[in-house]
Amino acid sequence: METGKANERAKIRTMTANNFKDKIQCHIMEKFPLARKRRIQDWESLLGTGVLDSLGILDLVHYLEADFSITVSDEELLPENFDSIDSIAEFVNRKTSAN
């Protein structure tokens, strides 16, 4: 089982930040109708526009942990990590690079 996780992490590390952003953007557009309606841009605040609320953040964290094999600690649940698609992609890139 550990070998499978190690292989998965190695594959994820080879993804570029743009690939992270594309996957995250697709998930947000699929799961959060307001993002589609507003045609949210990668740099726009998901929190400030109301696209994400506290339950939305929890859903997003679950997706990030499952899809990118990362763990998000309570201390990392900060607006600067989850405010926009760009900031989320940067956060995921940092987390996967650290593993």
N, C-alpha and C positions, 0 to 999 in steps of 0.2 A: 504494500500500500504506500509506504514512504517513497519508493522509487517512482511510482506514478505521480505523486505530488511533486517530487523533485523535477521530473520531466515536464510537468505542466508549468511549473514556475520558470523553468528554463525557456520554454516556448513563449511565455508571456513577456519575459525580459527582452526578447528579440523584437517585440512590437515597438513601433515608434510612438511618440506622444500623439501624433495625428491619428494613429489607429485607436489609441485609447479614446481620444476625443470623439472619433466617429462612432465607436460602440456606445459610449456614454450618451452622446447626442441622440442616437437611435432609441436607446432605452427611455430617455426622458420624453422624447416626442411620442413614443408609444404609450407610456404609462401615465403621462400627465397631460390631459386634454388642453389645459390652459396654455401650455407651451406651444402646442400646435396652433391654437387659435391666435395667439399673439405672434406666432412665427419668431419665437425667441432666438436671438443671435447668441453665438458662443460666449461673447463677453458680457452679455446682459445679466443683471442680478436676478437669479431665480427666487431668491428670498424677498427682495424688494418688490418684484412684480407679482408676488403671491403664487407663483408657479409651485414652489415648494413651501410646505409648512412642516411642523414637527413630525407628523405622521409620514409625510412625503420623504423627509430626511431618513427616517427609519427604513422605509422601503428602499430608498436609494442605497443606503449602507448595506442592507442585506444583499442587494444586487451586486454591489462592488465586491463584497467579501466572497460571494459565490463565484462570480464570473472572473475575477482577477486574482483569486486565491490570496487575498490580503486579510488582515485583521485590523479593524478600526477601533481604537481605544476611545473611551469616554473623553479623554483629554484632547483627542483629535477632532471631536465634534465641534468645530469652531466655524463661524461664518466664513472666514477667509479660505477654508478648505472646501466649502460647499456652496459658495455664493453664485458661481457661474459654471457653465460647461468647461470653460478654460481652466478655472481654478480646480475643478474636480479632476480633470485630466492631469494637471500638474501634480496634484496630490497623489493620484494613483501611480503616476510615473515615479515619484519619490519613494512611495511604499514598495513598489516592485523592484526598484533599483537597490533598495536597502536589504532585500531578502537574499 
